Amino acid sequence: MEVFIEDPRLRPIREKVEAGQRLSHDDGVALYRSSDILAIGYLANIVRERLHGDITYFNVNRHINPTDVCVASCRLCAFGKQKRDPNSYTMSLEQVWETAGIGYSEAVTEFHIVGGLHPELSLDWFCQMLRGLKERFPQVHLKAFTMVEIGYLAKRAHISIRQTLEQLRDAGMDSLPGGGAEIFRDSVRRVICDHKLTGDEWLETARTAHELGLHSNCTMLYGHIENDDDRVDHLEHLRALQDDTAGFQTFIPLAFHPDNTALHHIDKTTGFLDLKNISVARLMLDNIPHIKAYWIMMTPKIAQIALRFGADDIDGTVTEEKIYHDAGATTSQNMRRGDLLQLIRKAGREPLERDTLYRPVTRSETAFTVLV
Ligand code: V47
């Protein structure tokens, strides 16, 4: 069936997508500049269905944020607090292990563990944390520490990034989440996260993790001061690294939430921009297998539509998100497994529960005594 594409700038892109050819920087910018959202979504859906058919991945996971104390004070963030702030918190090791166990059932396959850059928690403390989690929950995958946390722990321990990753891996870290990438260009980082590691450092840390055989995810924070060119440049850096390492599993576009941040004057993103970022990512990142519509960030309703605009993954049950909720997210802090299944099925897609490494999860119904 011939689908009509309104925007003439998208017609050569359609030819490339249909022929399975790589899109250029200018193609990426043209996609961002176009308002023909149906055509962009249609093209992204071709790629999504070519890779995954109707399958939509989800998992049963829990977020653990051991501390919100952070030395970085990034303007984009509402989560990090100074150590002297009476509202800040830092869990003890026992509290981390206890939090992991709240509402725990055999259904949980992943702990997603990230936190602030705490000036006193050592690499050894985090290794103990991982070992304690593995002892208590041996079958749960530990997806832990952004590249930013890895860089900070290495600096404090006066050892290399590689040695830091090796120690954490040996203590139980199974893979790394994709946070902290923001926008790689220095001109943008200077404004939104000037104390964080540079874009090149983020990419080099990911490269080292992949070289050690660890998988990771990757993200891009959009909807603040960046322009279309900055976004495409960011995607191209991820694509180039993936050509070298094939270590990224999933790309997650993250919409900036301005509430309670130093950039609170910036408008919230629109559903239109959220969908466009899913679609452009699917089209540009031809070598990253999965594109995640993180429902916490884009709302379950937009995430559901994203499943027809390029996304093949919707993240998980999440329990209990803090970073977006501190920045004004009004979504719930978790979702029941049954509700996720419904949301996927009502989009005409086929749910497939995965573990963190995208292997199908099979289990007996008795596993759902707590979460369903
Ligand atoms: O690193 C911080 C971003 C990230 C704000 O790998 C903000 O599977 C918007 O990385 N508004 C954390 N974004 C979330 C993240 C993530 C989420 C889900 C799945 C995975 C995965 C990774 O959120 C941070 C930062 O980039 N962030 N503050 C804010 N105000």
Residues whose N, C-alpha, C, O or C-beta is under 5 A from the ligand:
A	BS01	V47	L76 C77 A78 P177 G178 G179 G180 A181 E182 N217 T219 L221 L254 A255 F256 H257 T261 Y294 I323 A327
